[in-house]
C-alpha cells in the first residue's frame, strides 16, 4: 500500500495535492516500466494469508492488533477487521519446490500467531467467512483502530452517503441495510498469491488470470454461509463487493461508475500502466496521505534508484480488484500480479494446491491469450466469475472453444479437468520439480473429481449437525469446531470425513 498513514483527518487541500501527485507519478511509472534495467529478477511467487482470531467458544475475538504488536515482525500485520490478522511469506523462486517453500513459511508463522493467541485464550483459523459471525460483531468496532483503517472506513461511508445494502440470495436469502457496511469487510478471509512478471509479458499473464479466476474459484470455494444463512459457495465475493461499494446509493446500477471492489473493466491490451491509470481515473482518493521524501531518498532517485511512488501505490491499494498489478521499487524493482480471488482455507494443502493450479495454468495459457481474448468477450469472463462464486463446481461457464474463435457453455468441473494438464505443463516449463507438480496438482484434481470443496464440506457437515438436533448458532459453532479439527489434521478437504459427527454428545 506504500505510505504509512498517520492520520485519519484530511482537508480539501490534502486531496488536491494528492491528486496532483497521482498524475505526476502515473507519468513516472510509465517511464520506469520501459527502463531496460527494470525487473530482471528470476520469476517468483509469494503469498498472504488472512486468519480469523476466535475465542474458546468460536466467537470472533477482536485482539488482532495486540497480537501484531506482540509478534513485532513485518511478516504479521493487522487487517481491516479487528479480529483479522494477516501473514506474508518471503518470495520463493518459481522453480524447484516453490509451493512447499510457501507452505513451510506459512506453517511457521501461523504457529507463532497461535502461540501468541493462546496467551489470550484465543485461536486462529484460516477460513473464507467465519460461520459464527453475528451482526453485532460487524459494527464500527469491527474495524482495526489504526489511522489507515479509520480513514478508509470514514471515506467509504461518507462517499456512500447512506446505508450499505447487503442482498445475497442462495438456498436462503439475506437482505438488510447497515450504516456500518464497511464493518462487513471484516468478515472476509483470503489467500492471495503474488506472481512476478516482466512488463513485456504482463498483459497475456494478467489476461490469463482474468480468464482462470472463475474456474479456480469454483474449485476453491469455502464460504457457503453468512449470519446463519446458506448462500453462495463463495459468499465472500458478493459480501466483499457490496460492503465495499462506496458509490452513492442512487448510482448502484450505473455501469458508467464501476464499484471499488470489481472484477475489471476489460481485457488488458497494453500493460500494467493502463490499470494504474484506470484506478486513478475511475476512483476518487480515500487516503490522501502525501509523503515527504527525505534528502537521502531524493538523492538516490536522482542517481537512478527506482522512485517510491508512495501516493500511487497507496491509492492503488484502495481499489480492490480481484486481480491487480503491484509495483514494488525495492530490491531492484519488480512488477507483480496479485491474485486475490482465492479464499483462505480449508487446509495448507488445499491453498497451496489452488496456487499451484492457478499459477501453472496462467503460465500454460499465456501464449494462447491473444487469440482467447478474441474468442470470449470480457463481460462473459466477468459473468463466469460470479457464476463460479455462486455455484462452485456446478457453475455454467462460457469458455473458448479449442478450434475456433468462439465460445460454448461448459460446467466448471469439466473446464477444470481440461485445465489441470495445462497447469502441469506450465509448471514444468517454469522448472518446478516433478514431485512438487504431482503432489499439489494431484490434490487439486482429486478435489475436483470428488466434488468436495470446502463449501460443499461445510454445507454437508452443517446439514448433518442439524439432523442430529443442533440448531442455529449451536450448529454453526459445532461446524466451526469440526472445521478447525479438519485443518489441524493436515489433510486436504476432499479427504475430510463426509460425516464428521459420530455422536451429538461428542460435539
FENVEN-V69882 format. One record per pair of residues at least 24 apart in sequence whose ideal C-beta (glycine too) atoms are under 10 Angstrom apart, sorted by the first residue. I is the first residue (numbers start at 1). J is the second residue. Records with the same first field share a line. If there is no record, write none. Layout:
I = J + J
//
This chain:
1 = 148 + 287 + 310 + 313 + 314 + 315 + 316 + 317 + 318 + 326
2 = 287 + 289 + 291 + 308 + 309 + 310 + 311 + 312 + 313 + 314 + 315 + 316 + 317 + 327 + 328 + 329
3 = 148 + 287 + 289 + 290 + 291 + 292 + 308 + 309 + 310 + 311 + 313 + 314 + 315 + 317
4 = 146 + 147 + 148 + 289 + 291 + 310 + 314
5 = 146 + 147 + 148 + 149 + 150 + 151 + 152 + 287 + 288 + 289 + 314
6 = 146 + 147 + 148 + 151 + 289
7 = 147 + 148 + 150 + 151 + 287 + 289
8 = 145 + 146 + 147 + 148 + 149 + 150 + 151 + 152 + 153 + 154 + 155 + 287 + 289
9 = 147 + 150 + 151 + 154
10 = 151 + 154 + 155 + 285 + 286 + 287 + 288 + 289 + 290
11 = 288
12 = 288
13 = 288
14 = 285 + 287 + 288 + 289 + 290
15 = 284 + 285 + 286 + 288
16 = 288
17 = 288 + 290 + 311
18 = 285 + 287 + 288 + 289 + 290 + 311 + 314 + 315
19 = 280 + 284 + 285 + 288 + 311 + 315
20 = 290 + 311
21 = 285 + 288 + 290 + 291 + 309 + 310 + 311 + 312 + 314 + 315
22 = 276 + 277 + 279 + 280 + 281 + 285 + 288 + 309 + 311 + 312 + 314 + 315 + 316
23 = 280 + 311 + 312
24 = 309 + 311 + 312
25 = 276 + 280 + 307 + 308 + 309 + 310 + 311 + 312 + 313 + 315 + 327
26 = 273 + 276 + 277 + 279 + 280 + 281 + 309 + 312
27 = 273
28 = 301 + 306 + 307 + 309 + 312
29 = 272 + 273 + 276 + 277 + 307 + 309 + 312 + 313 + 316 + 327
30 = 271 + 272 + 273 + 274 + 276 + 277
31 = 273 + 307
32 = 199 + 273 + 306 + 307 + 309 + 327 + 329 + 333 + 335
33 = 198 + 199 + 200 + 202 + 271 + 272 + 273 + 276 + 325 + 327 + 333 + 335
34 = 199 + 271 + 273
35 = 199 + 304 + 306 + 333
37 = 304 + 306 + 332 + 333
38 = 198 + 199 + 306 + 327 + 329 + 332 + 333 + 334 + 335
39 = 196 + 197 + 198 + 199 + 200 + 202 + 306 + 327 + 328 + 332 + 333 + 334 + 335 + 336
40 = 198 + 332 + 333 + 334
41 = 91 + 93 + 196 + 198 + 331 + 332 + 333 + 334
42 = 91 + 93 + 94 + 95 + 196 + 431
43 = 91 + 93 + 94 + 95 + 98 + 195 + 196 + 197 + 198 + 201 + 359 + 363 + 430 + 431
44 = 90 + 91 + 92 + 93 + 94 + 95 + 98 + 194 + 195 + 196 + 334 + 336
45 = 89 + 91 + 92 + 93 + 94 + 98 + 99 + 101 + 102 + 193 + 194 + 195 + 196 + 336 + 339 + 355 + 356 + 359 + 430
46 = 88 + 89 + 90 + 91 + 92 + 98 + 101 + 102 + 105 + 192 + 193 + 194 + 195 + 196 + 336 + 338
47 = 87 + 88 + 89 + 90 + 91 + 92 + 99 + 101 + 102 + 103 + 105 + 106 + 191 + 192 + 193 + 194 + 339 + 342 + 351 + 352 + 355
48 = 75 + 77 + 79 + 86 + 87 + 88 + 89 + 106 + 190 + 191 + 192 + 193 + 194 + 338 + 340 + 344
49 = 85 + 86 + 87 + 88 + 89 + 102 + 105 + 106 + 109 + 110 + 126 + 189 + 190 + 191 + 192 + 344 + 345 + 348 + 351
50 = 79 + 80 + 81 + 84 + 85 + 86 + 87 + 126 + 127 + 128 + 188 + 189 + 190 + 191 + 192 + 343 + 344 + 345
51 = 76 + 79 + 83 + 84 + 85 + 86 + 87 + 109 + 110 + 113 + 114 + 117 + 123 + 124 + 125 + 126 + 127 + 189 + 344 + 345
52 = 79 + 81 + 83 + 84 + 85 + 123 + 124 + 125 + 126 + 127 + 128 + 129 + 130 + 132 + 133 + 186 + 187 + 188 + 189 + 344 + 345 + 480
53 = 81 + 82 + 83 + 84 + 85 + 113 + 116 + 117 + 120 + 122 + 123 + 124 + 125 + 130
54 = 83 + 117 + 122 + 123 + 124 + 125 + 127 + 130 + 132 + 480 + 484
55 = 83 + 117 + 120 + 121 + 122 + 123 + 132
56 = 121 + 122 + 123
57 = 132 + 477 + 480 + 481
58 = 123 + 125 + 130 + 131 + 132 + 473 + 476 + 477 + 478 + 479 + 480 + 481 + 483 + 484
59 = 83 + 122 + 130 + 132 + 133 + 134 + 137 + 473 + 477 + 480
60 = 84 + 130 + 132 + 133 + 134 + 136 + 137 + 138 + 142 + 186 + 187
61 = 117 + 120 + 121 + 122 + 123 + 124 + 137
62 = 122 + 137 + 141 + 142 + 143 + 144 + 145 + 186
63 = 116 + 117 + 120 + 121 + 122
64 = 113 + 117 + 122 + 124 + 144 + 186
65 = 144 + 145 + 146 + 149
66 = 116 + 117 + 119 + 120 + 122
67 = 112 + 113 + 114 + 116 + 117 + 119 + 120 + 122 + 124
68 = 113 + 116 + 144 + 146
69 = 116
70 = 112 + 113 + 115 + 116 + 117 + 119 + 120
71 = 109 + 112 + 113 + 115 + 116
73 = 109 + 112
75 = 105 + 108 + 109 + 112 + 113
76 = 109 + 110 + 112 + 113 + 116
78 = 144 + 145 + 146 + 148 + 149
79 = 143 + 144 + 149 + 185 + 186 + 188 + 189 + 190
80 = 142 + 143 + 144 + 146 + 148 + 149 + 152 + 153 + 182 + 183 + 185 + 186 + 188 + 244
81 = 130 + 137 + 138 + 142 + 143 + 144 + 149 + 183 + 184 + 185 + 186 + 187 + 188 + 189
82 = 137 + 141 + 142 + 143 + 144 + 145 + 146 + 149 + 183 + 186
83 = 122 + 124 + 130 + 133 + 137 + 138 + 142 + 144 + 186 + 187
84 = 124 + 130 + 142 + 144 + 185 + 186 + 187 + 188 + 189 + 190 + 344
85 = 110 + 113 + 116 + 117 + 124 + 144 + 189
86 = 113 + 189 + 190 + 192 + 344
87 = 112 + 113 + 124 + 126
88 = 192 + 194
89 = 194
91 = 194 + 195 + 196 + 328 + 331 + 334 + 336
93 = 196 + 430 + 431
94 = 195 + 196 + 359 + 360 + 363 + 427 + 430 + 431 + 432
95 = 427 + 430 + 431 + 432 + 433 + 436
96 = 430 + 431 + 432 + 433 + 436
97 = 432 + 433 + 435 + 436 + 437 + 439 + 440
98 = 352 + 355 + 356 + 359 + 427 + 430 + 431 + 432 + 433 + 436
99 = 193 + 348 + 349 + 351 + 352 + 353 + 354 + 355 + 356 + 359 + 360 + 427 + 432 + 436 + 437 + 439 + 440 + 441
100 = 352 + 356 + 433 + 435 + 436 + 439 + 440
101 = 352 + 436
102 = 193 + 348 + 351 + 352 + 355 + 356
103 = 348 + 349 + 351 + 352 + 355 + 440
104 = 348
106 = 191 + 348 + 351 + 352
107 = 348 + 490
110 = 348 + 487
123 = 480 + 484
124 = 484 + 487
125 = 189 + 344 + 345 + 346 + 480 + 483 + 484 + 487 + 488
126 = 189 + 190 + 191 + 222 + 343 + 344 + 345 + 346 + 347 + 348 + 350 + 351 + 483 + 484 + 487
127 = 189 + 222 + 223 + 236 + 343 + 344 + 345 + 346 + 454 + 458 + 480 + 483 + 484 + 487
128 = 187 + 188 + 189 + 190 + 191 + 220 + 221 + 222 + 223 + 224 + 226 + 233 + 234 + 235 + 236 + 237 + 239 + 342 + 343 + 344 + 345 + 346 + 454 + 455 + 458
129 = 187 + 188 + 189 + 222 + 223 + 224 + 225 + 226 + 227 + 231 + 234 + 235 + 236 + 239 + 240 + 343 + 344 + 458
130 = 186 + 187 + 188 + 189 + 223 + 225 + 226 + 476 + 480 + 483
131 = 223 + 224 + 225 + 226 + 227 + 228 + 458 + 462 + 473 + 475 + 476 + 477 + 478 + 479 + 480 + 483
132 = 225 + 227 + 228 + 473 + 476 + 477 + 478 + 479 + 480 + 481
133 = 184 + 186 + 187 + 225 + 226 + 227 + 228 + 476
134 = 227 + 228 + 473 + 476
135 = 176 + 178 + 180 + 183 + 184 + 227 + 228
137 = 183 + 186 + 187 + 227
138 = 166 + 178 + 180 + 181 + 182 + 183 + 184 + 185 + 186 + 187 + 227 + 243
139 = 178 + 179 + 180 + 183 + 184 + 186
140 = 179 + 180 + 182 + 183
141 = 180 + 183 + 186
142 = 180 + 182 + 183 + 184 + 185 + 186 + 187
143 = 180 + 182 + 183 + 185 + 186
144 = 186
147 = 287 + 289
148 = 287 + 289 + 314 + 317 + 318
149 = 182 + 185 + 186
151 = 286 + 287 + 288 + 289 + 318
152 = 182 + 185 + 244 + 246 + 286 + 287 + 317 + 318
153 = 180 + 181 + 182 + 183 + 185 + 286
154 = 182 + 286
155 = 182 + 246 + 284 + 285 + 286 + 287 + 288 + 318
156 = 181 + 182 + 185 + 243 + 244 + 245 + 246 + 247 + 260 + 286 + 318
157 = 181 + 182 + 183 + 246
158 = 246 + 286
159 = 245 + 246 + 247 + 248 + 260 + 283 + 284 + 286
160 = 244 + 245 + 246 + 247 + 248 + 249 + 252
161 = 246 + 247 + 248 + 249 + 250
162 = 248 + 249 + 250
163 = 249
164 = 242 + 243 + 244 + 245 + 246 + 249
165 = 242 + 243 + 245 + 249 + 252
166 = 226 + 227 + 238 + 239 + 242 + 243 + 245
167 = 238 + 242
168 = 226 + 227 + 229 + 231 + 232 + 235 + 237 + 238 + 239 + 241 + 242 + 390
169 = 229 + 231 + 232 + 238 + 390
170 = 224 + 225 + 226 + 229 + 230 + 231 + 232 + 233 + 235 + 238 + 390 + 391
171 = 224 + 225 + 229 + 230 + 231 + 232 + 459
172 = 225 + 226 + 227 + 228 + 229 + 230 + 231
173 = 229 + 230 + 231
174 = 225 + 226 + 227 + 228 + 229 + 230 + 231 + 235 + 238 + 239
175 = 229
176 = 227
177 = 249
178 = 242 + 243
180 = 243
181 = 242 + 243 + 244 + 245 + 246
182 = 243 + 244 + 246
183 = 243
184 = 226 + 227 + 239 + 240 + 242 + 243 + 244
185 = 239 + 240 + 242 + 243 + 244 + 261 + 320
186 = 243
187 = 223 + 226 + 227 + 235 + 236 + 239 + 240 + 243
188 = 223 + 226 + 235 + 236 + 237 + 239 + 240 + 243 + 244 + 261 + 343 + 344
189 = 222 + 223 + 236 + 343 + 344 + 345
190 = 236 + 240 + 322 + 339 + 340 + 341 + 342 + 343 + 344 + 345
191 = 220 + 222 + 339 + 340 + 341 + 342 + 343 + 344 + 345 + 348 + 350 + 351 + 352 + 354 + 355
192 = 338 + 339 + 340 + 341 + 342 + 344 + 355
193 = 336 + 337 + 338 + 339 + 340 + 341 + 342 + 351 + 352 + 354 + 355 + 356 + 358 + 359 + 362
194 = 326 + 328 + 334 + 336 + 337 + 338 + 339 + 340
195 = 326 + 336 + 337 + 338 + 339 + 355 + 358 + 359 + 362 + 363
196 = 326 + 328 + 334 + 335 + 336 + 337
197 = 272 + 325 + 334 + 335 + 336 + 337 + 362 + 366
198 = 271 + 334 + 335
199 = 270 + 271 + 272 + 273 + 325 + 335
200 = 271
201 = 271 + 335 + 363 + 366 + 367
202 = 268 + 270 + 271 + 272 + 273 + 274 + 275 + 325 + 335 + 336 + 337
203 = 267 + 268 + 269 + 270 + 271 + 272 + 274 + 275 + 366 + 369 + 370 + 373
204 = 268 + 362 + 365 + 366 + 367 + 368 + 369 + 370 + 372 + 373
205 = 268 + 337 + 359 + 362 + 363 + 365 + 366 + 369
206 = 264 + 267 + 268 + 271 + 272 + 275 + 323 + 324 + 325 + 337 + 339 + 362 + 366 + 369
207 = 264 + 266 + 267 + 268 + 269 + 323 + 362 + 365 + 366 + 369 + 370 + 372 + 373 + 378 + 381
208 = 323 + 337 + 358 + 361 + 362 + 363 + 364 + 365 + 366 + 367 + 368 + 369 + 372 + 373 + 426
209 = 264 + 268 + 322 + 323 + 324 + 337 + 338 + 339 + 340 + 341 + 358 + 359 + 361 + 362 + 365 + 369
210 = 263 + 264 + 266 + 267 + 268 + 321 + 322 + 323 + 341 + 362 + 369 + 373 + 376 + 378 + 381 + 382 + 384 + 385
211 = 267 + 361 + 362 + 365 + 368 + 369 + 372 + 373 + 376 + 378 + 380 + 381 + 384 + 385 + 399 + 400
212 = 323 + 339 + 341 + 357 + 358 + 359 + 360 + 361 + 362 + 364 + 365 + 381 + 384 + 415 + 416 + 419 + 422 + 423
213 = 263 + 264 + 322 + 323 + 339 + 340 + 341 + 342 + 358 + 381 + 382 + 384 + 385 + 388 + 389
214 = 263 + 341 + 380 + 381 + 382 + 383 + 384 + 385 + 386 + 387 + 388 + 389 + 395 + 397 + 398 + 399 + 412 + 415
215 = 357 + 358 + 361 + 384 + 385 + 388 + 393 + 395 + 397 + 399 + 410 + 411 + 412 + 413 + 414 + 415 + 416 + 417 + 418 + 419 + 448
216 = 339 + 341 + 342 + 354 + 355 + 357 + 358 + 359 + 361 + 362 + 385 + 388 + 412 + 416 + 419 + 423 + 444
217 = 322 + 341 + 342 + 343 + 354 + 358 + 384 + 385 + 386 + 387 + 388 + 389 + 392 + 395 + 412 + 453
218 = 384 + 385 + 387 + 388 + 389 + 390 + 391 + 392 + 393 + 394 + 395 + 397 + 411 + 412 + 413 + 415 + 416 + 448 + 453 + 455
219 = 342 + 350 + 353 + 354 + 357 + 358 + 388 + 392 + 393 + 412 + 413 + 415 + 416 + 419 + 420 + 444 + 445 + 447 + 448 + 453 + 454
220 = 341 + 342 + 343 + 344 + 345 + 346 + 350 + 351 + 353 + 354 + 355 + 357 + 358 + 388 + 392 + 444 + 447 + 453 + 454 + 455 + 493
221 = 342 + 343 + 388 + 389 + 390 + 391 + 392 + 393 + 395 + 412 + 453 + 454 + 455 + 456 + 458
222 = 342 + 343 + 344 + 345 + 346 + 350 + 351 + 354 + 392 + 453 + 454 + 455 + 456 + 457 + 458 + 483 + 493
223 = 343 + 344 + 345 + 389 + 454 + 455 + 458
224 = 392 + 453 + 454 + 455 + 456 + 457 + 458 + 459 + 460 + 462
225 = 455 + 458 + 459 + 462 + 476 + 479
227 = 476
228 = 462 + 471 + 472 + 473 + 475 + 476
230 = 458 + 459 + 462 + 463
231 = 390 + 455
232 = 386 + 388 + 389 + 390 + 391 + 392 + 455
233 = 343 + 388 + 389 + 390 + 391 + 392 + 393 + 394 + 395 + 453 + 454 + 455 + 456 + 458 + 459
234 = 341 + 342 + 343 + 385 + 386 + 388 + 389 + 390 + 391 + 392 + 453 + 454 + 455
235 = 343 + 389 + 390 + 455
236 = 341 + 343 + 344 + 389
237 = 261 + 263 + 322 + 341 + 343 + 385 + 386 + 388 + 389 + 390
238 = 386 + 389 + 390
240 = 320 + 322 + 340
241 = 320 + 322 + 386 + 389
244 = 318 + 319 + 320
246 = 283 + 284 + 286 + 318
256 = 282
257 = 282 + 283
258 = 282 + 283 + 319 + 321
259 = 283 + 319 + 320
260 = 284 + 286 + 318 + 319 + 320 + 321
261 = 319 + 320 + 321 + 322 + 340
262 = 319 + 320 + 321 + 322 + 324 + 382
263 = 321 + 322 + 323 + 341 + 378 + 379 + 381 + 382 + 383 + 384 + 385 + 386
264 = 321 + 322 + 323 + 324 + 378 + 381 + 382 + 385
265 = 321 + 378 + 382
266 = 373 + 377 + 378 + 379 + 381 + 382
267 = 369 + 370 + 372 + 373 + 374 + 376 + 377 + 378 + 381
268 = 323 + 325 + 369 + 373 + 378
269 = 373
271 = 325 + 335
272 = 324 + 325 + 326 + 327 + 335 + 336 + 337
273 = 325 + 327
274 = 325
275 = 316 + 319 + 321 + 323 + 324 + 325
276 = 309 + 312 + 313 + 315 + 316 + 319 + 324 + 325 + 327
278 = 316 + 319 + 321
279 = 312 + 315 + 316 + 317 + 318 + 319 + 321 + 324 + 325
280 = 311 + 312 + 315 + 316 + 319
282 = 319
283 = 315 + 316 + 318 + 319 + 320
284 = 315 + 318
285 = 311 + 314 + 315 + 318
286 = 314 + 315 + 317 + 318 + 319
287 = 311 + 314 + 315 + 317 + 318
288 = 314 + 315
289 = 314 + 315
290 = 314
301 = 329
305 = 329 + 332 + 333
306 = 330 + 331 + 332 + 333 + 334
307 = 333
322 = 382 + 385 + 389
323 = 385
337 = 362
341 = 385 + 388 + 389
343 = 389 + 453 + 454 + 455
344 = 454
345 = 454 + 458 + 483 + 486 + 487 + 493
346 = 447 + 453 + 454 + 455 + 457 + 458 + 483 + 486 + 487 + 491 + 492 + 493 + 494 + 496
347 = 443 + 454 + 486 + 487 + 488 + 489 + 490 + 491 + 492 + 493 + 494 + 495 + 496
348 = 487 + 490 + 492
349 = 439 + 440 + 443 + 444 + 447 + 490 + 491 + 492 + 493 + 494 + 495
350 = 440 + 443 + 444 + 447 + 453 + 454 + 487 + 491 + 492 + 493 + 494
351 = 440 + 492
352 = 436 + 439 + 440 + 443 + 444 + 492
353 = 439 + 440 + 441 + 442 + 443 + 444 + 445 + 446 + 447 + 492 + 493 + 494
354 = 440 + 443 + 444 + 447
355 = 440 + 444
356 = 423 + 424 + 426 + 427 + 432 + 436 + 437 + 439 + 440 + 441 + 443 + 444
357 = 416 + 419 + 420 + 422 + 423 + 424 + 426 + 427 + 440 + 441 + 443 + 444 + 445 + 447 + 448
358 = 419 + 423 + 426 + 444
359 = 423 + 426 + 427 + 430 + 432
360 = 419 + 420 + 421 + 422 + 423 + 424 + 425 + 426 + 427 + 428 + 429 + 430 + 432 + 437 + 440 + 441 + 444
361 = 416 + 419 + 420 + 421 + 422 + 423 + 424 + 425 + 426 + 427 + 441
362 = 422 + 423 + 426
363 = 422 + 423 + 425 + 426 + 427 + 428 + 429 + 430 + 432
364 = 419 + 420 + 421 + 422 + 423 + 424 + 425 + 426 + 427 + 428 + 429 + 430
365 = 400 + 419 + 422 + 423 + 425 + 426
366 = 426 + 429
368 = 400 + 402 + 422
371 = 400 + 404 + 405
372 = 399 + 400 + 401 + 405 + 407
373 = 400
374 = 400 + 405 + 406
375 = 399 + 400 + 401 + 402 + 404 + 405 + 406 + 407
376 = 400 + 401 + 405 + 406 + 407
377 = 407
380 = 407 + 409
381 = 407
384 = 412 + 415
387 = 412
388 = 412 + 415
389 = 455
391 = 455
392 = 451 + 453 + 454 + 455 + 456 + 459
393 = 447 + 448 + 449 + 450 + 451 + 452 + 453 + 455 + 456
394 = 451 + 456
412 = 448
413 = 448 + 449 + 451
414 = 448
415 = 448
416 = 444 + 445 + 447 + 448 + 449
417 = 445 + 448 + 449
419 = 444 + 445 + 448
420 = 444 + 445 + 448 + 449
421 = 445
440 = 492
442 = 492
443 = 491 + 492 + 493 + 494 + 495
444 = 492 + 494
445 = 494
446 = 492 + 494 + 495
447 = 492 + 493 + 494 + 495
448 = 494
449 = 494
450 = 492 + 493 + 494 + 495 + 498
451 = 494
452 = 492 + 493 + 494 + 495 + 496 + 498
453 = 493 + 494
454 = 483 + 486 + 492 + 493 + 494 + 496
455 = 493
456 = 493 + 494 + 498
457 = 482 + 483 + 486 + 493 + 494 + 496 + 497 + 498 + 500
458 = 482 + 483 + 486 + 493
460 = 496 + 497 + 498 + 499 + 500
461 = 486 + 496 + 497 + 498 + 499 + 500 + 501
464 = 498 + 499 + 500 + 501
465 = 500 + 501 + 504 + 507
467 = 501 + 504
468 = 501 + 503 + 504 + 505 + 507
469 = 504 + 507
470 = 501 + 504 + 507
474 = 507
475 = 507
477 = 507
478 = 504 + 506 + 507
479 = 507
481 = 506 + 507
482 = 506 + 507
//
